[in-house]
Amino acid sequence: MCLIEELGYSEENKKLYCQKCIIFVKTGKCEFLKYLESNVSVDLNRDHIQEIMIDDCGY
């Protein structure tokens, strides 16, 4: 299992742990990270999430 899966994804964890990852160092690619980064960027840009948060606050 990837350390980021256990510790949680963040830019700081990526810098710390991916530099030591054999797959990442040899190929420069990480499918799991690509998946996480695409989910993080998609989730942050959704209007849908803002609507849910507003509804939960009772507005």
JOCOR-V655162 format. One record per pair of residues at least 24 apart in sequence whose ideal C-beta (glycine too) atoms are under 10 Angstrom apart, sorted by sequence separation. I is the first residue (numbers start at 1). GAP is how many residues later the second one is. D is the distance in whole Angstrom. If there is no record, write none. Layout:
# JOCOR-V655162
i;gap;d
I;GAP;D
I;GAP;D
This chain:
# JOCOR-V655162
i;gap;d
9;24;8
4;26;9
9;26;10
10;26;10
11;26;10
5;27;7
9;27;5
2;28;8
4;28;7
8;28;10
9;28;8
4;29;7
2;30;6
9;30;9
10;30;10
1;31;10
2;31;8
5;31;9
9;31;7
4;32;7
2;34;10
